[in-house]
Amino acid sequence: MKRNAKLALAEQADIHELYELSVQCSESEVDFVADTYKRLRGKPARLLREDFCGTANVCCEWVKRHKNNHAIGVDLDKSVLKWGKKNNLAGLSASQRKRIQLINGNVLAVDTEQPDIISAMNFSYWLFKERKILKSYFQRAYQTLKDDGIFFLDIYGGYDSFSEVEEEREVETSIGNVTYIWEQRHFNPINHDLTCCIHFAFADGSRLDQAFVYHWRLWTLPEIQDLLHEAGFRTSIYWQGWDEDGEPDGEFYAATEADADAGWIAYIVAEKN
């Protein structure tokens, strides 16, 4: 993207590009689900369904990995799917594009081919605030997966997750370094309603405030595991590791115990019984 000196950087920015650069790492996500599935099942997964797929970045990364890989992306937002087609699928080869199906639909009701993997990442399933609705989603995932299928979710927690805080991080983009700001704006300890926002601040002083706003329930790890078990799954937890400087190292390892950190991220691996 070329800079336009007449426009503030915030006006030139593409929020979906900024989101992918600051929040997503499709390569490492696909590494984890593919490697974990193969290790547990003794064979490679070939069909992945990405729920709440947004720009379908993970779908694109999945089909690039192998000529027999296929992906289904499901999202309610037609505009973000359109962006994904224009900016992500357009960069694939013709044969790769043919192996992606994007569905503008509700994950609670959509019917698809049975996948090896269902992936629900970036905490998107937290938009289901009621226990019975989240359990219904997990039940549909269980019914939709192949008999040896695996459901992958991510989750975060720690005592800072119950606080109203802001975190900042620099991100390299096509229009220069941008400050990514994650704000936990409001938390209600009575019902665990959580409102989070993503803002972006640019080198010229301009900003994109509330580029993304999320109204979630802050679900805890035991609650999610209980619901998955009730839906028929058995679960394992893969905890994020830390380097010698106390920073996340990008590696996840199976764990049954962990430190009471201020903030942590984990993968939930839910296998069909």
Salt bridges, closest charged atoms under 4 A:
ASP31 OD1 - ARG65 NH1 2.81
ASP51 OD1 - ARG49 NE 2.77
GLU61 OE1 - LYS64 NZ 3.72
GLU61 OE2 - ARG65 NE 2.74
ASP111 OD1 - ARG140 NH2 3.16
ASP116 OD1 - LYS146 NZ 3.27
ASP148 OD2 - LYS43 NZ 2.74
GLU164 OE2 - HIS186 ND1 3.60
GLU183 OE1 - ARG185 NH2 3.09
GLU183 OE1 - HIS199 NE2 2.74
ASP193 OD1 - LYS129 NZ 3.49
ASP209 OD1 - HIS199 ND1 3.77
ASP209 OD1 - ARG207 NH2 2.72
GLU223 OE2 - ARG217 NH2 3.13
GLU230 OE2 - ARG131 NH2 2.61
GLU230 OE1 - LYS135 NZ 3.16
GLU271 OE1 - ARG41 NH1 2.85
GLU271 OE1 - ARG234 NH2 3.23
